[in-house]
C-alpha cells in the first residue's frame, strides 16, 4: 500500500519525501541545496507529500484507489 502511494507522489515531491523521511539523510538546509529552493519551499514539499501519503493510505484502507499523479 505504501509503495503504491509513494509511486503516485508528484515528481517534485517524491524525492523530498524519500530523502527526508524515508532515509532521513537530508535536513532542510541540505534539501534546499539539493533542489536549489528556499527552505520554506522544501518544507512545503515535504508537508504536501506527507498529506498526500496519509490521504492515499486512508483511501486504500477504505477500499478506494490511489489517485495517479498528473503530468
DOMARLO-90205 format. One record per atom (N, C-alpha, C): residue in three letters; x, y, z. Coordinates in steps of 0.02 Angstrom, whole numbers, plus 50000, padded with zeros to 5 digits. Atoms other than C-alpha are relative to their C-alpha. Layout:
! residues N
ALAXYZ;...
END
This chain:
! residues 71
UNK500424994150000;UNK500005000050000;UNK500445006350000;UNK499574994249996;UNK501375012250046;UNK500415000849937;UNK499624999750062;UNK502405007849893;UNK499585003049944;UNK500454997350051;UNK500915011349782;UNK499895007550010;UNK500094992849985;UNK500615028049868;UNK500635003949984;UNK499374996650015;UNK502465032649853;UNK500105000749925;UNK499934999750073;UNK502435028649667;UNK499535005149969;UNK500484995250026;UNK500945040249645;UNK500165007250019;UNK499814993249980;UNK501825055249725;UNK500205004149939;UNK499784995750054;UNK502075070049608;UNK500775000349997;UNK499275000250010;UNK503845071249536;UNK500385005050043;UNK499644995049961;UNK504295086949633;UNK499974998750075;UNK500095001449929;UNK503755079549799;UNK500314993350020;UNK499765006749985;UNK504285061249790;UNK500714999850028;UNK499315000249975;UNK506175063749808;UNK500085003350068;UNK499954996649935;UNK505935075849953;UNK499774995450056;UNK500265004649949;UNK504915063050049;UNK500484994250011;UNK499555005749994;UNK506085048550011;UNK500645001950038;UNK499364998049969;UNK507665057950060;UNK499915002850070;UNK500104996849935;UNK506925067350208;UNK499714995150051;UNK500345004449952;UNK505765054550289;UNK500204992649993;UNK499855007050011;UNK506195037950209;UNK500704998050022;UNK499305001749984;UNK508075038150227;UNK500295004550054;UNK499784995349948;UNK508245052750348;UNK500725002349989;UNK499314997950015;UNK509825058450259;UNK500055007449984;UNK499984992950016;UNK509335076150217;UNK499635004050052;UNK500374995249961;UNK508905090150334;UNK499775005549952;UNK500294995050045;UNK508005105350265;UNK500545004249964;UNK499494996250037;UNK509585115650226;UNK500344995949945;UNK499715004250052;UNK510365100950132;UNK499504998849944;UNK500525000950050;UNK508715097950043;UNK499955006249957;UNK500044993750038;UNK508695116249993;UNK500555000349948;UNK499455000050048;UNK510395114649913;UNK499894994949945;UNK500125005450049;UNK509865098549825;UNK499535002449945;UNK500494997850049;UNK508385106949739;UNK500085007349981;UNK499904992950016;UNK509005124949736;UNK499395004250018;UNK500614996549978;UNK507435130649827;UNK500115002950069;UNK499994997449932;UNK507125140749983;UNK499804994550049;UNK500175005049949;UNK506995130750144;UNK499244999450007;UNK500735000149994;UNK505155135550154;UNK499684995849944;UNK500265004150055;UNK504855127549983;UNK500114992650012;UNK499865007049985;UNK505685111350037;UNK499534997650055;UNK500465001949946;UNK504655111050197;UNK499304999049973;UNK500665000650030;UNK503095113750093;UNK499944993549961;UNK500015006350038;UNK503535099249977;UNK499944994050046;UNK500025005649953;UNK503835087650124;UNK499314999650033;UNK500664999849968;UNK502225093150208;UNK499464997449951;UNK500495002350050;UNK501205090750048;UNK500074992649986;UNK499895007150010;UNK502005073850022;UNK499714995850056;UNK500285003649942;UNK501545068250197;UNK499244999949997;UNK500734999750006;UNK499755074150172;UNK499754995349945;UNK500195004450055;UNK499665065050005;UNK500034992750021;UNK499935007049978;UNK500315048850080;UNK499464998150051;UNK500525001449950;UNK499125049950227;UNK499334999049966;UNK500645000550035;UNK497655052850111;UNK499974993749957;UNK499985005950044;UNK498185039149989;UNK499924993650041;UNK500065005949958;UNK498375026450128;UNK499304999450030;UNK500685000049973;UNK496715031450204;UNK499504997549947;UNK500445002150054;UNK495855029250035;UNK500074992549989;UNK499885007150010;UNK496665012250014;UNK499684995850055;UNK500295003649944;UNK496125006650187;UNK499254999949997;UNK500724999650007;UNK494365012150146;UNK499754996449937;UNK500195003950058;UNK494385001649986;UNK500035003749934;UNK499954996350062;UNK494725015149857;UNK500664998949966;UNK499375000550037;UNK496135017549735;UNK500395006550009;UNK499564994249995;UNK497615029349744;UNK499965004049936;UNK500034995850059;UNK497475044149626;UNK500685000149966;UNK499384999850037;UNK498785044149489;UNK500255007249997;UNK499714993450005;UNK499995058649477;UNK499845003049932;UNK500154996750063;UNK499585071449344;UNK500645002649969;UNK499394997650035;UNK500845076849214;UNK500035007449996;
END
